[in-house]
Each structure stands twice: as structure tokens, then as C-alpha cells.
Amino acid sequence: MPKRTRFTTWRPLATAATAALMATLLTPVAAQAAPRGSEPVYSYEKAIREAVWVDTGLDGDGDGKADRVAVDIVRPREPARQGRKIPVIMDASPYYSCCGRGNESQKKTYDANGDVVQMPLFYDNYFVPRGYAFVGVDLAGTNRSDGCVDVGGRSDIQSAKAVVDWLNGRAKAYTTRTGTTRAQAGWTNGRTGMIGKSWDGTIANGVAATGVKGLETIVPISAISSWYDYYFQQGAPLYDSGPDWLSNYVNSPDARAQCGPVQHKLVDGAPRTGDWTPLWTERDYVKAARKVRASVFLIHGMQDLNVRMKHVGQWWDALAKNGVERKIWLSQTGHVDPFDFRRAEWVDTLHRWFDHELMGYDNGIDREPMADIERRPDQWDTSRTWPPSGTRAATLRPDRGTQAGVGTLGLHRGHGTETFTDDPARSETDWAAQIDTSTAEKAGFVTGPLTRDLRLSGSSEVTVTATPSTPTAHLSAVLVDVGPTTIRDYADADEGITTLPDRTCWGPSTPGDSSCFKETKAKTADVDYTVVSRGWADLGNHASDLKGAPLTPGKRYTITLDLAATDHVVPKGHRLALIVAGTDKDLIDPPADRPKLTLDLSRTSARVPFVGGATAFARATAGAGSATPDAGVLDGVREPRTTHRVPEGSR
């Protein structure tokens, strides 16, 4: 098991300029104190901007030559003159030319010499003056790189890993795409931190899972941990296309012309049956968590319906099992960057994280609470560890109520059956809105109003025993907080934020690269219920998550659905509900048939992690009694839609 090395005793990379400034401004006693963080003492305007092409050692496009990936670099000029080597912040992306980065969809621009003028996002503007180099890598098959996009496979990951190797003197790079003049990275100490949102953050996960030396930390934002779970969950298809569509979407024109064989492999290796294949094994970073050397600062929206929260739970648990240093932020947003939902705190925290992990400053960030969690729009709590100590799973049991499909949820084993018919036109918002009403397409089970707050933290699972009427059937399980509140409107097109016309600036600018970005604010919705966690499965995968099989109508099957990780407090006076249904419209694709499913309630249960375990649940529901069903329809967010099929989305 790789052990994480701490740096709190390593001398910070203080610059001559910083030392001179401190000597001038501070008293003799204060001047003896070590600096707490990097300062913007270098010129951004005079920064070196250059491009190199790193040899990946692969020939993905089959042209008989090793693929080279384009690496655009912005670094301060002064440290090299002073004989100082600096660390690197790197974002490896397929989006630099096709689609853009960030809320304003910025793309790379270049001068007549082919050197980068605009580097998307604020990282270069903010960190280069503080003594970091920023490196933007075009994944193989995109923008100015050779090769083919293979959607999280060997080519994608090697595109970025080779750059880390080059920064540490283990790989070759050239000053042009086809030339023979070598480029050296003598200006860096090789200490690299990778950052990025969505596909970019996914690459950071994948490179960390190789155990490459020199990668000290990663900051994956809304990132994938296993590509199978982007397209399927336990056999249920989440989108109506596979990785071949996505590869074609981001490939450069040259790559599209040359990468037909790679496209065919993606089609053949990712059948729409939802069966696990070697293609998915190659793209499963969770299984390689034991190799991770880098620390991980993970950021995700708990209502992200693009890269869903299952990616967080399984990656976080695997990292914890292997002793990886970790930190996490969980927001109420969908697929949104923290720069757009908590900007000032994000920039400050990221700065201190990189200073600690890459420059060795003892700034205390490693001793701060592990988790920041958004409870209400712009209202955050912290947890010393995550999930909190004392969190234990409680087994909750559904039982019949006084009307069909409207049952109870408690600690005692249920009895009897409930029946529903799959309706692909209905979604989780429809089910939750009518939780107190008998409807044909769902079975709902609800506690009485809680007598005290109840906190869920971590990943749940729901075991369902069901008898289908057809050879195919899909299942959905949803946990719902029933009660009025204000949340971020994650189902809106902007997934919980509103973009404003005013700008704030985060570092110096040049005429071609502004550090000023449009401000945002929370976009909220007043609701009567909140979907807390979700999970889906093909009942044909009852015997194995890896392979499905046709069902025998009339035969009883048992399957356990994995629900996404979350952290949510159900307040006193609210109710906790479990819903079991078929197709969750726009979140999974429907099966070939429209089955009727009969649940055996004595063999159906949910294991939910509560802070305080079953005891906390029992106390919160003691004396709660039964709620009087509301005959009306509850208000919630609009029906979620995830038709983009791209791990980036609108933000």
C-alpha cells in the first residue's frame, strides 16, 4: 500500500522577491517567521508562454508514428533566472478547442508563433504570479494533439501521465509536433497537481490510479471514477448512446478521419446490454485505488445528474480503505464548478491546498475539517471526518398502509405485497409529488413526521424482492425528504446558479487573457420535497452486476440496488420516504417491455447510513405517529433532464 508522505517540515519554496519584501516591510521579529503561503510576486505579463509536444509512446491513430500530445505552458520568468525550480498545476482536457471550459466556455487561443494567448479559466492568472507553472494538456485526438480519444482508456490516461513523466525527466518532448528538437523541463521540480471538472477531473482520477511518481495531489471536480457507471448502473442504461458517440464528439477533424478502428472498438466493447466487458475494466479507476500516491480534494454536486454521486461514494470509500489523504466539498448544485457556487472560499481553499501539497507550506489545511457540505443555498456545515464518526447503517423496512402503494417505513419487518406497473413517462419527481396518493406506477413508504433531526451520510442500498410479469424489467429506488424547504434549483438548465453581468477578477490580466469572470448567485426553488438519493438496476442483473439475463415472468427475484452517496439532514417535522418504481424518466432508459412488478415486502429493505445508526432513526421516529396523507400534489423541482450525454454539461 503506498504511503502518503507529509511535507509539513519541508522548507517552503520562498522566493528571493518574497524574502526581500518581507525584510523591507516586517519588523526583525516578524521577519523571522516562515511565510504561510505563496504570494503574487512574479510578473504575469512577462510570463513565459510556450508549447511542447510530449511523446506518449502510443500509436492510437495507426499512422506508424508515436502520438505526441500538445502541452501549453504558462510559467513565471523570474524563478528560472534565480535558479529556482517550481511546481506545476495541470489540467488535461478534451475540451480546449471543441467546446470550451468553464461557465463562459473559454477556448485556448494562440499567437502567430503557436504559443497560447488565452488559457481558459483563472488558474494561470492566479497561480503563475505565485510561483507555479500552469500546464494545459490537449488529450490525444483533440485540438493540436495526435492520436485518438478512447474515452477514459489507455490513450486518454497516457496523454496526461506522459506529461507528468516528462515533467519528472522520464519522457521525451519536442518543440514542434513533427520535429526532432527536444524540449526539456529543467525549470520544474516535477511536483505536479492535476485539477479539472468532469472529463478533466476524470483524467486526474485515472492518472492518479496509475501511481505515477511526481503527481502529488489531484482535485477532481464532478468527475467519473468508473466509466461503466457513467453509462450504466447494474445493467440499466443511463443514456441511449455509448462512448463511441462521445469520442466522435470531441475528436479533432484529423482524428475523426483516422480513428475509425478506435470507434469500432468502442462500439464492440460497450454493448447496450449493459454487461461488463474488458473495455469497462480498463476504465475502472476504483479497482486501482491501492496504487494512488496523490492526495485527493474531491468536489461534487449532490444533485449532479450528469456525473452522478455514485462516482463519489465508490471512489471515496476505496481511497479511504487505502489510506489516501482526502478532503471533500459537497454542494446542493448539479454539474457546477465551485468557482461558480462558492467563488471566494474556493479560490482561497484551493490556493492553500496547492501551497500545502505542492510547495510544502504548513498552513494548517491538513488539520481542518475534512468535509464542507452545503445544507441550504450558500449555507455550509463542516465535518471533522466524512462520513462522520458514529455513522452506521440502519435497516429500514417498508410495510403496507391503509391504501395501495402508500405504506409505512420503520425498523420492523413488513408483510404482504405491493404492485406497480412501469410507466416510462413518469419520473422521480412525479412519484415524490404524489407520495401520499395511490398511483399505479410506484410504491411509496413513509415515516411519520420526525421528532428530531436525522442525518444521512454516505451510500445506501435497497434490496428488492420482486416478481415481474415480463422478460425484462428495470427498477428505481429513491430516498425522499418530504417537507417544505428552499433548495438550489438543480433541475434548471443552469443546475442551481444564475450568471450575473458583473465580473470579479482573480489575478492579473493581459490583453488576450482576462482574469475577470462573470459573477453568479444561487438559483433557488421552494419545494415540498427533496430527492435525497437515487439508484437504478436491470432486474435481469439479479444474479450478477456484471451480466444480465432474461427474466421468467411470474418468478420471484431479489436484487440489491446501490444508491448514490449523499449527506442530508431530514429536519424535525419532515418525513423520510422510500419509493420503489420502474423507469425513472430521462434518468434511465426503459426496458423492452412494460412490466407489472409485485414487491414482497417481507423481503424488501433499505440500509441507510445515519449518524447514530438505527438508534438515531428510532429516536427521531419515536412518538411520530402517522401522517395524515395530503390529497394534493406536492411541489418540487421540474423534471430533471440529462439528454446532453457529455460529461461536461451546461456549466
C-alpha positions in Angstrom: 0.0 0.0 0.0 1.6 3.4 -1.0 2.0 5.7 2.0 1.3 9.4 1.7 4.4 11.5 2.6 3.7 14.7 4.6 5.5 17.9 3.9 4.9 20.0 7.0 8.6 20.0 7.8 9.8 20.6 4.3 11.1 24.2 3.8 8.8 26.2 1.6 9.9 27.5 -1.8 10.3 31.1 -0.6 11.4 33.3 -3.5 14.1 36.0 -3.3 11.4 38.6 -4.1 9.3 37.4 -1.2 12.3 37.5 1.2 13.2 41.0 0.1 9.7 42.2 0.5 9.5 40.7 4.0 12.8 42.2 5.0 11.6 45.6 3.9 8.2 45.6 5.5 8.4 43.5 8.6 10.0 44.0 12.0 13.0 41.9 12.8 10.9 39.6 15.0 8.1 39.1 12.4 10.6 38.7 9.6 11.9 35.5 11.3 8.5 33.8 10.9 8.1 31.5 7.9 5.6 32.6 5.3 2.2 31.0 5.5 1.6 30.9 1.8 2.7 31.9 -1.7 2.4 35.5 -2.7 1.8 37.1 -6.2 5.4 38.4 -6.5 6.0 37.4 -10.2 5.0 39.1 -13.4 2.1 37.5 -15.2 2.5 39.9 -18.2 6.2 38.7 -18.7 5.4 35.1 -18.0 6.9 32.5 -20.4 4.4 31.0 -22.8 5.5 28.0 -24.7 4.3 24.8 -26.3 5.8 21.4 -26.4 4.7 18.0 -27.7 5.2 15.1 -25.4 5.7 11.6 -26.8 3.1 9.2 -25.3 4.7 6.0 -26.6 1.4 5.0 -28.2 0.2 5.0 -31.8 -3.5 5.3 -31.4 -4.2 6.7 -34.9 -2.2 3.9 -36.5 0.0 6.1 -38.7 3.2 4.3 -37.7 4.5 7.1 -35.5 4.2 7.6 -31.8 1.5 10.0 -30.8 2.5 13.4 -29.4 0.2 15.4 -27.2 0.3 19.2 -27.2 1.2 20.8 -23.9 0.7 24.6 -23.5 2.7 26.1 -20.6 2.5 29.4 -18.8 5.2 29.9 -16.2 6.8 32.8 -14.4 10.0 34.0 -15.9 11.9 35.0 -12.8 12.4 31.7 -10.9 14.5 30.2 -13.8 16.7 33.3 -13.7 17.2 32.8 -10.0 18.0 29.1 -10.4 14.7 28.0 -8.7 12.5 25.2 -9.9 8.8 25.4 -9.5 5.8 23.1 -9.2 3.1 22.5 -11.8 -0.7 22.8 -11.8 -2.1 20.8 -14.8 -5.5 20.5 -16.4 -5.6 17.8 -19.1 -8.8 18.2 -21.2 -10.5 17.1 -24.4 -12.5 20.4 -24.5 -9.9 23.1 -25.2 -10.9 23.6 -28.8 -14.2 21.8 -29.4 -16.4 23.0 -26.5 -14.6 25.3 -24.1 -14.0 25.4 -20.4 -16.0 26.9 -17.6 -19.2 28.9 -17.3 -18.2 31.1 -20.2 -17.0 28.3 -22.4 -13.5 29.6 -22.9 -11.2 28.1 -25.5 -7.4 28.2 -26.0 -6.2 30.9 -28.4 -2.7 31.2 -29.9 -0.4 33.8 -31.3 1.4 33.7 -34.6 4.2 31.5 -33.1 1.7 29.0 -31.8 2.1 29.9 -28.2 -1.0 30.1 -26.0 -2.5 33.6 -25.5 -5.7 32.7 -23.7 -5.6 29.8 -21.3 -9.1 29.1 -20.1 -10.2 29.6 -16.5 -8.4 31.5 -13.8 -5.7 29.0 -12.8 -2.9 30.6 -14.8 -3.8 34.2 -13.9 -3.9 33.4 -10.2 -1.2 30.8 -9.6 1.6 31.8 -12.1 2.3 35.1 -10.2 2.5 32.9 -7.0 5.3 30.8 -8.4 3.5 27.9 -10.1 3.6 26.8 -13.7 0.2 26.1 -15.3 0.1 23.4 -17.9 -2.9 22.8 -20.2 -2.8 19.4 -22.0 -4.8 18.5 -25.1 -5.8 14.9 -24.7 -4.8 12.6 -27.6 -7.1 13.1 -30.6 -8.1 16.7 -29.6 -7.0 20.2 -30.6 -3.3 20.1 -31.6 -2.5 16.5 -30.4 -2.0 13.3 -32.3 -3.9 10.1 -31.6 -7.5 9.2 -30.8 -9.8 9.8 -28.0 -10.7 6.5 -26.3 -13.0 7.8 -23.6 -11.1 7.2 -20.4 -9.0 4.3 -21.7 -5.2 3.9 -22.2 -4.9 6.7 -24.7 -6.7 9.3 -22.6 -4.8 8.4 -19.4 -1.4 8.1 -21.1 -1.9 11.5 -22.7 -1.7 13.1 -19.2 0.6 10.6 -17.5 3.2 11.0 -20.1 3.3 14.8 -19.3 3.8 14.0 -15.6 6.6 11.7 -16.7 8.2 14.4 -18.8 8.0 17.0 -16.0 9.9 14.5 -13.9 12.5 13.7 -16.6 11.2 10.3 -17.6 9.7 11.0 -21.0 10.6 12.9 -24.2 9.1 16.1 -25.6 9.7 18.2 -28.7 9.4 21.8 -29.6 7.1 21.0 -32.6 4.5 18.4 -33.4 6.7 16.7 -36.0 10.2 17.9 -35.4 13.2 16.4 -33.7 14.4 19.2 -31.5 14.0 18.1 -27.9 12.3 20.2 -25.2 13.4 19.9 -21.6 11.6 20.6 -18.4 14.5 21.8 -16.3 12.5 24.7 -14.9 10.3 22.4 -12.7 10.9 20.3 -9.7 8.3 17.8 -11.1 5.9 18.2 -8.2 2.5 18.2 -10.1 -1.1 18.7 -9.1 -3.9 17.9 -11.5 -7.2 19.6 -11.5 -10.3 19.7 -13.7 -14.0 19.4 -13.9 -15.9 16.5 -15.4 -13.9 14.7 -18.1 -10.8 16.7 -17.0 -11.2 15.6 -13.4 -11.8 12.1 -14.6 -8.4 12.1 -16.2 -6.9 13.2 -12.9 -8.6 10.2 -11.2 -7.3 7.9 -13.9 -3.7 9.2 -13.8 -3.6 9.0 -10.0 -4.8 5.4 -10.3 -1.6 4.6 -12.2 0.5 5.5 -9.2 2.8 7.8 -11.3 5.6 9.4 -9.3 5.6 13.1 -9.2 1.8 13.5 -9.1 1.4 14.9 -5.6 -2.3 15.8 -5.5 -5.4 15.8 -7.6 -8.5 18.0 -7.4 -11.3 16.2 -9.3 -14.5 18.2 -9.7 -17.7 16.4 -10.8 -15.5 13.6 -12.0 -16.1 10.0 -13.1 -14.5 7.2 -11.1 -15.6 4.3 -13.4 -16.8 4.8 -16.9 -19.3 1.9 -16.8 -21.1 3.8 -14.1 -21.4 6.8 -16.4 -23.3 4.8 -19.0 -25.0 2.1 -16.9 -25.9 1.2 -13.4 -26.2 -2.5 -12.6 -27.2 -3.2 -16.2 -29.7 -0.3 -16.5 -28.7 2.1 -19.3 -28.4 5.7 -18.2 -28.1 7.1 -21.8 -29.2 5.9 -25.3 -25.6 6.0 -26.6 -22.1 4.7 -25.8 -18.5 6.0 -25.6 -18.2 5.9 -29.4 -20.6 8.9 -29.7 -18.6 10.8 -27.1 -15.3 10.1 -28.7 -16.6 11.4 -32.1 -18.0 14.5 -30.3 -14.6 15.7 -29.1 -12.1 14.2 -31.6 -10.4 16.8 -33.8 -11.2 16.7 -37.6 -7.9 14.9 -38.2 -8.7 12.3 -35.6 -12.2 11.7 -37.0 -10.6 10.9 -40.3 -8.1 8.4 -38.8 -9.7 6.9 -35.8 -12.3 4.6 -37.3 -10.7 1.5 -35.7 -10.8 3.0 -32.3 -14.5 3.9 -32.8 -15.2 0.3 -33.7 -13.5 -1.0 -30.6 -15.6 1.4 -28.5 -18.8 0.1 -30.2 -17.9 -3.6 -29.9 -16.6 -3.2 -26.3 -19.6 -1.4 -24.9 -22.7 -3.4 -25.9 -26.0 -1.8 -25.0 -26.9 -4.9 -23.0 -25.2 -3.3 -20.0 -22.9 -6.3 -19.5 -19.5 -5.6 -18.0 -16.7 -6.1 -20.6 -12.9 -5.7 -20.6 -13.4 -2.2 -22.0 -15.0 -1.2 -18.7 -12.3 -2.9 -16.6 -9.7 -0.8 -18.4 -11.8 2.3 -17.5 -12.5 1.4 -13.8 -10.2 3.6 -11.6 -11.8 2.4 -8.4 -10.2 -1.0 -8.7 -6.7 0.6 -8.8 -7.2 2.9 -5.8 -4.5 0.9 -4.0 -2.0 2.5 -6.4 -2.9 6.1 -5.6 0.0 8.1 -4.2 -1.6 11.5 -4.6 -3.8 13.3 -2.1 -7.3 13.9 -3.3 -9.5 17.0 -2.8 -12.9 16.0 -4.3 -15.7 18.3 -5.2 -19.2 17.2 -6.4 -22.8 18.4 -6.6 -25.1 16.1 -4.6 -27.8 16.7 -7.3 -25.4 16.1 -10.2 -27.5 14.0 -12.7 -24.7 14.0 -15.3 -21.8 12.5 -13.4 -23.9 11.0 -10.7 -23.0 10.8 -7.0 -22.3 7.0 -7.2 -18.9 8.0 -8.6 -18.2 9.8 -5.3 -19.2 7.1 -2.9 -17.3 4.3 -4.5 -14.1 6.3 -5.2 -14.1 7.9 -1.7 -14.6 4.6 0.1 -11.8 3.0 -2.0 -9.4 5.8 -1.2 -10.2 5.7 2.5 -9.6 1.9 2.5 -6.2 2.5 1.1 -5.2 5.4 3.5 -5.2 8.2 0.9 -5.2 11.7 2.3 -8.6 13.2 1.4 -10.8 16.3 1.5 -14.3 16.8 0.1 -16.8 19.5 -0.7 -20.4 18.5 -1.4 -22.8 21.2 -2.8 -26.5 21.3 -3.5 -25.9 22.0 -7.2 -25.9 19.8 -10.2 -22.9 19.7 -12.5 -21.3 23.0 -11.5 -17.8 24.2 -10.7 -17.1 25.5 -7.2 -15.8 28.7 -8.8 -19.5 29.3 -9.7 -21.1 28.4 -6.5 -18.6 29.4 -3.7 -16.0 31.5 -5.5 -14.1 33.4 -2.9 -13.9 30.5 -0.5 -13.0 28.2 -3.3 -10.1 30.2 -4.6 -8.7 30.7 -1.0 -9.1 27.0 -0.2 -7.6 25.8 -3.4 -4.7 28.2 -3.0 -3.9 26.8 0.5 -4.4 23.2 -0.7 -1.8 23.6 -3.5 0.5 25.6 -1.3 0.5 22.7 1.2 0.6 19.8 -1.2 3.0 21.3 -3.8 5.0 23.9 -2.0 5.1 22.4 1.4 3.7 25.3 3.4 2.5 24.3 6.9 -0.7 26.4 6.6 -2.9 24.0 8.6 -5.3 22.9 5.9 -4.5 19.3 6.6 -5.8 19.8 10.2 -9.1 21.5 9.2 -12.4 19.6 8.9 -12.3 17.0 6.1 -15.7 17.9 4.6 -17.7 21.0 3.7 -21.4 20.3 3.0 -24.0 22.8 1.7 -27.2 22.4 3.8 -29.2 25.2 2.3 -28.3 27.6 -0.6 -25.0 29.3 0.4 -25.2 27.8 4.0 -22.4 25.4 4.7 -21.5 23.0 7.5 -18.3 21.1 8.2 -17.5 17.6 9.4 -14.2 16.6 11.0 -14.3 13.3 9.1 -16.6 12.1 6.3 -18.8 10.3 6.8 -18.8 11.4 10.4 -17.7 9.1 13.2 -20.7 7.2 14.6 -22.3 6.8 11.2 -23.8 3.3 10.9 -26.3 1.7 8.6 -29.8 1.0 9.8 -32.1 -1.5 8.1 -35.4 0.1 7.3 -38.4 -2.0 6.4 -41.4 -1.0 4.2 -44.8 -2.1 5.2 -48.4 -1.8 3.8 -50.5 1.1 4.7 -54.2 1.8 4.6 -54.3 2.3 0.8 -52.5 0.6 -2.1 -49.0 1.9 -2.8 -48.9 4.2 0.2 -47.2 2.4 3.0 -45.0 3.0 6.1 -41.3 2.9 6.7 -39.8 1.7 10.0 -37.5 -0.8 11.7 -39.9 -3.8 11.9 -40.2 -6.3 9.1 -43.1 -5.7 6.7 -45.7 -8.1 5.4 -47.8 -8.5 2.3 -47.1 -7.2 -1.2 -47.4 -4.0 -3.2 -47.7 -3.9 -7.0 -46.9 -1.2 -9.6 -46.7 -1.0 -13.4 -43.7 0.5 -15.1 -44.6 3.8 -16.8 -41.7 5.3 -18.8 -43.5 8.6 -19.0 -43.2 9.2 -15.2 -40.1 10.3 -13.2 -39.0 10.5 -9.6 -40.5 14.0 -9.4 -43.9 12.6 -10.3 -43.6 9.8 -7.8 -42.5 12.1 -4.9 -45.1 14.7 -5.7 -47.8 12.1 -5.1 -46.1 10.2 -2.3 -49.4 10.3 -0.3 -51.6 9.2 -3.2 -52.1 5.8 -4.5 -50.8 5.7 -8.1 -50.3 2.8 -10.5 -46.6 3.4 -11.3 -44.9 3.4 -7.9 -44.9 2.0 -4.3 -44.1 4.6 -1.6 -43.3 4.1 2.0 -43.1 7.0 4.5 -42.2 7.6 8.2 -44.3 9.8 10.3 -43.1 13.4 11.0 -39.7 13.2 12.7 -39.5 14.4 16.3 -35.8 15.4 15.8 -33.3 16.0 13.0 -32.0 12.9 11.3 -28.7 13.0 9.3 -27.9 10.6 6.4 -24.3 10.4 5.4 -22.7 8.0 2.9 -24.1 5.4 0.4 -27.3 3.5 0.9 -28.6 0.3 -0.7 -32.1 -1.1 -1.3 -32.8 -4.8 -1.5 -35.9 -5.5 -3.5 -37.7 -8.9 -4.0 -40.0 -8.6 -7.0 -42.0 -10.8 -9.3 -42.1 -9.4 -12.9 -44.8 -10.0 -15.5 -42.4 -9.8 -18.5 -38.9 -11.0 -19.5 -37.4 -7.5 -19.0 -37.8 -5.1 -16.1 -35.9 -2.0 -14.7 -36.1 -0.8 -11.1 -35.6 2.5 -9.5 -35.2 3.2 -5.8 -35.4 6.8 -4.4 -35.0 8.3 -0.9 -37.0 11.5 -0.4 -37.2 14.1 2.3 -40.8 15.1 2.5 -41.3 18.6 3.9 -41.1 22.3 2.8 -37.7 23.9 2.2 -35.7 26.0 -0.1 -33.0 24.3 -2.3 -30.8 25.1 -5.2 -32.9 24.6 -8.4 -30.7 21.8 -9.7 -33.2 20.8 -12.4 -33.0 24.2 -14.0 -30.8 24.4 -17.2 -28.0 26.1 -15.1 -28.3 23.5 -12.4 -28.5 25.7 -9.4 -26.8 29.0 -10.3 -27.7 32.2 -12.1 -25.0 34.0 -14.1 -24.8 37.8 -13.4 -23.4 40.5 -15.7 -20.8 41.9 -13.2 -17.3 40.4 -13.1 -14.7 39.8 -10.4 -11.0 39.4 -11.1 -8.7 36.7 -9.8 -5.2 37.7 -10.6 -3.6 40.0 -13.2 -4.8 40.0 -16.9 -3.2 40.5 -20.3 -4.9 41.9 -23.4 -5.5 38.3 -24.5 -6.3 36.6 -21.2 -8.5 38.3 -18.7 -8.7 37.1 -15.1 -12.2 38.6 -14.8 -15.2 36.3 -14.8 -19.0 36.8 -14.5 -20.3 36.5 -11.0 -23.0 34.1 -10.1 -25.6 33.6 -7.4 -27.7 30.7 -6.2 -30.8 30.0 -8.2 -33.3 28.6 -5.7 -36.7 26.8 -5.6 -39.2 26.5 -2.8 -40.3 22.8 -2.7 -42.4 20.5 -0.6 -40.0 17.6 -1.0 -36.3 16.9 -1.9 -35.0 13.8 -3.6 -32.0 12.8 -1.5 -30.5 9.7 -3.2 -31.3 7.5 -6.2 -30.3 4.1 -7.6 -31.3 2.0 -10.6 -30.8 -1.5 -11.8 -31.9 -4.0 -14.5 -33.7 -6.8 -12.7 -32.1 -9.2 -15.2 -28.8 -8.5 -13.3 -30.2 -10.0 -10.1 -27.5 -12.8 -10.1 -24.6 -10.5 -11.1 -23.8 -6.9 -11.5 -21.6 -7.9 -14.5 -24.1 -9.7 -16.7 -27.8 -9.7 -17.2 -30.2 -12.5 -18.3 -33.9 -12.7 -19.4 -36.4 -13.0 -16.6 -39.1 -15.7 -16.3 -42.4 -14.0 -15.9 -44.1 -14.9 -12.6 -40.8 -15.9 -10.9 -39.6 -14.0 -7.9 -36.1 -12.3 -8.0 -34.1 -10.5 -5.4 -31.6 -7.7 -6.3 -29.8 -5.0 -4.2 -29.7 -1.6 -5.8 -26.8 0.7 -4.9 -28.0 4.2 -4.1 -25.7 7.2 -4.6 -23.8 8.7 -1.7 -25.2 11.8 -0.1 -25.1 13.9 3.1 -28.5 15.2 4.1 -30.3 16.3 7.2 -34.0 15.4 7.3 -35.3 18.1 9.7 -37.6 17.7 12.6 -41.2 17.7 11.3 -40.3 16.3 7.9 -40.8 12.7 6.8 -38.4 10.2 5.2 -39.7 8.3 2.2 -38.6 5.3 0.2 -40.0 4.9 -3.3 -39.6 1.8 -5.5 -40.7 2.1 -9.1 -39.7 1.2 -12.7 -38.3 3.5 -15.3 -37.1 6.9 -13.9 -37.9 9.1 -16.9 -34.8 10.7 -18.5 -32.5 9.2 -15.9 -32.6 5.6 -17.2 -33.8 4.2 -20.4 -36.9 2.0 -20.3 -36.8 -1.8 -20.8 -38.1 -3.6 -23.8 -41.4 -4.4 -22.0 -43.7 -2.6 -19.6 -43.8 -5.0 -16.7 -46.1 -5.1 -13.7 -43.9 -5.8 -10.6 -45.1 -7.3 -7.3 -42.9 -6.5 -4.3 -42.6 -9.0 -1.4 -42.4 -6.5 1.5 -41.1 -9.1 3.9 -38.0 -9.5 1.7 -37.6 -5.8 0.8 -35.5 -3.4 2.9 -33.2 -0.4 2.8 -29.8 0.0 4.5 -29.3 3.7 5.1 -26.3 5.2 6.9 -27.4 7.5 9.7 -25.2 9.5 12.1 -26.1 7.5 15.2 -27.3 4.4 13.3 -30.6 2.7 14.0 -30.7 4.3 17.4 -30.8 7.7 15.9 -33.6 6.6 13.5 -35.6 5.1 16.4 -35.3 8.3 18.4 -36.3 10.5 15.5 -39.4 8.4 14.7 -40.4 7.7 18.3 -43.8 9.1 19.0 -44.0 10.4 15.4 -47.3 8.6 14.7 -48.7 8.5 11.2 -49.0 11.5 8.9 -52.3 12.5 7.5 -51.9 12.0 3.8 -52.2 15.2 1.8 -54.7 14.7 -1.1 -52.9 17.4 -3.1 -49.8 17.2 -5.3 -46.6 18.3 -3.7 -44.4 20.9 -5.4 -40.8 20.1 -6.4 -38.3 21.0 -9.0 -39.1 20.4 -12.6 -38.5 17.1 -14.2 -34.7 16.5 -14.5 -33.4 16.1 -18.0 -30.0 14.7 -18.8 -30.0 14.5 -22.6 -26.6 16.1 -23.1 -24.7 12.7 -22.8 -21.5 14.6 -22.3 -19.5 14.7 -19.0 -19.4 18.4 -19.0 -23.0 19.7 -19.4 -24.1 23.3 -19.5 -21.6 24.5 -16.9 
